[in-house]
């Protein structure tokens, strides 16, 4: 496939994590709707994730009936219409409904991006594409969040115009990404009744745990800066952008990394993530914590595409089911992270954010050690 096809396919990933990009709107939306419960208003940033979870299991069934390309196109159009519709309505309930529909649109096309990567590319090239998809997700989140912030200066409703990015993405995908042959689907159907490998469920559990820990950086980094006394809310926002920078670098380099580290990718990424959490907790200035969050984003976005790459190397139809399960796990971890982090924090002896990051660093190191031992044991058994 030519570079234009790859870029057009990857461009759809720009929309995957854009649901929370309008978080900066929450204070002004609360002012605009003083009679609406503030908690309900805050939900407009997380409600898309919940409906992504509900839609993902049906995505492949829909695609097999109506076609993969059409399904992705429909999902993008849904995201476009739902994304910009708050510009044209004064009703909070229609705004809330648009966020639900937005999540359905993302849930429809998100699993199919991995399926298309599997059908269009093989081997190292497939691994590289899956890594780039992860990078583009981070880039898309940064672009749309930045655009929302700039448009917010004019009017909070106009800030939803940032989702207009879906239109050129739709055109690129329509013009340059080929339709997938239906014959491939028929071949996969012959084995789709095979059991999903048990390791997939282990991956899902790991995903929920690690996503929750990773999200603590998003939720608590500004509070940590204020606690340590060397940063403010603006610095916290800048640090989150640096997390995205680390994630982007990891996505670009993923194909080369996994080619060298192979089965050792998990323990290495867990170790590096744990080390970054220790660095965040112990940082004494903005420079050191900036380096730490870049490393954090890098290690996390090495871990995520590794799991998706692993399940998409399967030579049967179950890779689609496994991908859906992983996406559900990812969104469960992300959607409920604030609650999970709060509950975990209550178990700690002190309420300082530094101790939260230290405890999470210890958990990641234990995961690194556990996966390392499992890999060593598996290698010894295979050599017997």
N, C-alpha and C positions, 0 to 999 in steps of 0.2 A: 504494500500500500504506500502511496506517496505521502509526502509530508503534509499536504493540505488536508488529506483525509484524517491523518492522525490529529492534527490541530483542531479540526472540526469536531471530532469525537471528544477530544479532551476539553474543548470549550464548554461542553455541557456540564462538566464537573465544577465549573465556576459557580453554579447555582446551588450545589448540594448543601453547603453549610451556611446559606445566606438567610435562613429563617430568623436568626437572632440578630441580624444586622441592624434592626430598627430599635435596639435596646435603648439607645440614646433618646428616643422619642418619648419614653415612658413618663418622665416628669411633666412634659408639656401636655401630653394626652390626659394626664390626671387633672391638670388645670382646665383643659377643654371639656372634660366630663366630670364635674365635681360630685354628681349624684351617683356615679358608678363606684362600686367597691374597688379600692386600689389594688387589692390582690387579684381581682378579675382583670384589671388593666395590665398588670404585670404578666399575666398568663399569655398575652398575645405574643410574647417572645418565645415561650416554650410549647404552646399548644401545637405548632406545626410538627414538632418532634413526636408528639403522641400520635398524631394521625399518619406520620410516616411509618411508625411501628405497625399501625393497623392496616396500612395499604401494602406494604412490602410483601407479605405472604401471597397476595393475589396478583402481583405484578407479572410474574412469569406465565401464569395461566392466561392472563389477558393478552400477553405478547404472543403466545403460541396460537391463540385464536385469531388475533387481528394483525399480527406481524410485529416484529421487534422495532423496525424503524418507525412505523406509524405510532406505536405505543410511546416511544421516546418523544416523538413530535407532539403528541397529545399532552404528555406530561409537561413539556416546555410551555405550550400554549396555556395550560391551566395555571402554571406558575406566573406567566406574564400577566394574564387577565386578573388573577387573584392578587398578584403583587401590587399592581398599580390601581386597583379599584378603590382603595380608601381615599384616593384623590377626589373621587367623584361622589362620595356619599358623606352625609353629616351624621348618619346613624352609627352609634358605637356598635350595635349588634350586627350590622352589616359588615363593619370593620372586623369584628371578632369572627364572623362566619368566613370572611375572606382569608383569614389566617388558617382556619381549618382546611379550606379548599387548597390553599397554598401547600400545606403539608401533604395532602393527597397527591398533588401534582409531583412533588419531589419523590414521594414514596413510589409513584408509578414508574418513573424513569431511572431512579438511582440503581436498583439491582441490575437493570438491563445494560448499564454501561460496562459492568464487569463481564456480562454475557457476550456483549459485542466484542470486547477486547479478546475474549477467549475464542470467538468464532472467526475473527479477522486476523489474529496474530498467533504466533507459536513461540515456545521456548523463551530465550533471553529477550526477544522483542516484546513478548507478552508481559514478562516481568517488568520490563522498562515502562511499558504503557501503564500498567497498574500503579507503578511508582509515580509516574507523571500525573495520573488521575488524583492521587493523594496531594501532590504539590498544587495542582490547579484548584482543588477544594480550598486550600489555605489561601491561595492568591485571590480567589473569588470572594472569600469572606472579607479579606482586607479591602479589596476594591469597592465592594458594595457598602461596607461599613464606612469607609472614607467618604464615599459619595453621599450617603445618607447624612453624615455630619455636615458636609458643605451645603446641601440643600436645606437642612434644618435651619440654617441661618435666615433663610427667606420665609419658610413656612413649614410646619411639621407635616402637613398633608402632602406638600410637594416632595418631601423627602422619599416618599414611596415610589417616586419616579425612578429611583435607582434601580428598581426591578425591571425597568425598560431594557436593561442589558440582555434580557431573555430574547428580545426580538432579533438582534443580529446573530445570536447563538442559534436560534431556530433556523435562520436562513442558511448559515454555514452548514449546519447538520443536514438540512434538506438537500442542499446542492452537492455536497461532497462526500457524505457517508453512504456507502452502498447498502442496498437492502440485503438482508441475510437470507440465503437459500432455505426454503422450507424443508429440503431433503435432510439437512443437518438435524432439524428438530425431530424428524421421523426416526433417524438412527438413534438419537438420544432417548427416545421414548421406549426403546427396547430394553433399556437398563434402568429407567427412572424409578422402578419399584424396588431397587436394591436399597438396603438399609443405609442411612447416613452414617458415615464413620464416627465412632465414639469420640475420636479426637476433636471433631467439630464442636461437640458440646463442651469440651474442655476449653477450646478456643473462645467460645461464647462467654463462659464464666470468667476467663482471663480478661476478655474485652470489657465486660461490665466493670470489673474491679479497677483495671488500669485507666479506663476512661474517667471513672469517678475520681481517681487520684489526680489525673492530669487536669481535670476541670477545677480542682482546688486552686490551681494557679490562676485561672480566670476569675474565680469567685473571691479569692483571698489576697491576691498579690497587692492590691492597693491598700488594704487594711494592714498588711505586713509592713509596707513602706511607712505608713503613718505610725505604726507601733515602734519601728526602729528609728523614726525621726529623720530620715534623709530623703524623703520624697513626698509627692502629693498625688492627687487624682490624675493630673495630666501625665505625670511620670508613670503612673500605673497603666494608663492607656497606651503610652509609648512602649512599655514593656510587653504588653499583649501583642503589639505589632511585631516586636522582636521574636516572640514565640512563633508567630506566623512565618517570619523570615527563616528560622531554624527548620520549621516544617517544610517550607518550600525547598530549601537546600537538600533535605533528606529525600524528598520526592524526586528531585532531579537526579540524585546520585543512587537511588534505590537499586536500579538494575545492576550497577557495578558492585554495590555493597553486597547484595544477596548472592551474586556470582562468586564472591570471595568467602563470605562467612557461612553460606549454606545453612545447615541445621543449627549452627551456633548463633544465628541471628537473634533468636529470642533471648537467651541468657545475656548476650552482649548488650542488646537494647535495654533490657531490664536493669542491668548494672549501671549503664550510663544514665538512665532516667533516675535511678536511685541516687547516684552521685550528684546529679543536677539539683535534686530536691535538698540534699544536704548543703550544697553550695548556696541555694536560695535562703535556707534557714540561717546560715552562718554569715551571709553577706554583710559587709560593713559600709558599702557605698553603692552608688548607682552603677558604676562601671562593673563591679564584680557581679551584681545581681543581673545586669544586662547580659553578660556572658553566660550566666547560669540558665536564664530563660531560653536563650538561643539553643543551648545544649538540650534543654528539656523538650523544646519543640522538635528538634532534630531526632532525638531518640524515640519520641512518641510516634512520629510519622515514619520511622523505620519499622516499628512494631506493627502498625496498622496495615500497611500494604503487604507485609510479610504474610499475615494471616489470610488476606484475600487472595494473594498469589498462590498460597499453598492449596486452598480449596479449589481454585480454578485450574490447578494442574491435574485434577482428577479426570480420568478418561471415561466418565459416565455422566448421566443426566443429573446426578445428585449434586454436582457442583453448584447448580442454580439454587437448590434448596439450602445448601450450606452457606452460600453467599447471602441469601435472605435471612438466615438465622443470625449471621454475623452482623448484618445491618440492623436487625432488631436489637441485638445485644448492645451495639454502639449507641443507638438512640435511647434505649432504656437507661444506660449509664449516664448519657448526657442530660436527658430530661429530668432525672431524679437526683442528679449530682448535688444540688444545693441542700436537699433534705438529707441525703446520705452523709455529706460532709459535716453537716450540723450535728447529726446523731453521733458520728465518729468523734467529733470534737468534744462532745459531752463525756465520752469515756476516758478522756485524757485527764491527768491530775491537775493541769492548769489550763487556762483558756487562751494562753498566748498563741498567736498564729505560728510563731517560730517552732513551737513544739508539735504542731500539726504537721508541718513539713518534715520535721525530723522523724516523726512516727511513720509517715508515708514513705520516707526514704528507706527506713528499716524494712518495711513491707516489700518494697521493690527489690532490695538486696536479698531478702529471703526467697522471693520469686526467682531471682537470677540464679541463686545457688540451687534451688530445687530443679529448675529446668536444665541446668548444667549437669546435675547428677543423673537426671533421666536420660539425657543425651549420651552421657558416658556409658551408662548401663545398657542402653539400646545398641550402641556401637559394639560393646563387648559381646552381647548376645548374637548380633548379626555376624560377628567374625568367627563364632564357634562352629 
